[in-house]
Amino acid sequence: MLSTSNDHRLRDLLGITVFDSEHEPIGTVIEIFYDEATTRPVWVRVAADQSGNSRMLLPLEGASIGDRGLTLPYTTKYVRRAPAVAGDIGRWLQELRAYYGLTAGNSSGNPSLM
């Protein structure tokens, strides 16, 4: 998880490129979701193409912020195989947590936009 000291930098990442663990671009951050209980950023929605039609919800657990953008600890191939999310993200969280190997304690809570 990104540290609290990085929270302000994360808000600046809207529109910034997201990279995979092999430093290949995945897409662009279009939304940030925060845990309602802690107000910490826990998920980002990423547009994978220029039109924004291909969107993914990705956990911030293990992510890092650098000069180039946001880097996730997953390969693009792995991310593209994740369950598709449409509509209310709350109903997809259990499936996404399981896919990414997260426990309810690390990218949990009730995510919301702030």
N, C-alpha and C positions, 0 to 999 in steps of 0.2 A: 504494500500500500504506500502511496505517496505520503510523505510526512506533512503535518500541519503547516510547516514552514513553506511548503510548496503549494499550498492551496491557492494563494493569490496568483501564483504563476500559472496554475491550471486554468483559471478563468481567462487568462490571456491566450489560451491555446485554441479557442474557437476559431476554426478555419485553418488550423495548423495541421501539417502532415503527421500521420501516425505510421510508425515503422514497426516491422516485425522483429523477431529475435535475430534475424540474419541481415538486418538493416535495409530490408526491402520495403518500399512504401505499401501500405495497406489502403489508405484513404485519408479523408479529412474529417476532423472533429466538427460535428454540427450541433451536438447537445452534450451537456454534462449533467449527470444525475447524482444527487447528494443523498446520503443516509439522513432521513428525517430526524432520527434520534441524536446523531452526533454532528450533523451538518458537514460531514467529510465527504469529498467526492468519491464515489464508488464504481460508477459505470460511465462510459461515454458511448454516444451513438456516433457512428462513423459512416460517412458516405464513401463508398468504394469506387464510384465513377463520377465523371463530370456532371451528369444529369441528376445525381442524387437518388436515382431509382434503386440502386443496390445499397441497402443500409444494414449495418450490423450493430449489435449492442455488445460492447466489450468491457470486461472487468478491468479495473485499475490495479488490482492486486499484483504486485511485482513490477509495476510500470515505473519508468524513470523519465524525467524531463531533461532534455539536453538542448543545445543550441539549434539543432535541426528540427526538433519537435518532440513528440511523445513516442517512446519506445516500449513495446509490450513484450512480455516473455514468451510469446507464441509465434509460430511460423504462420505465414499467410495461408498456406495450405490448411493448417489446423483451424484457423479462424474461419475460413470459408466453409468448413464442414460443420460449424456450430449450428445449433437449432435456429431457425429463422424466427424473428420476433416481429409481430404485427399488433398494432393497437396497444392496449395497456400492458406495460412491461411487467407489472406485478405478477401477472399470471404465468409468466415465462421464467421467473427468477429461479425457481427450484430446478428446472431442467437445465438452465444455463450454469448454475452453480455446480451441478453434478458434472456437466460436460467439462468445465474448466477446473474441476477438482477443488472447488472452494467449499469451505464449511459455512454454515449459517453465521458464524462469528466473524468471518473476515470480509466478505463483500455482501453484507446483509442489510437488515433493516428494511424500511419501506422507502425505496428511492423516489425522489421527486426532483423536478427542475426547481432551481432557485433563481 
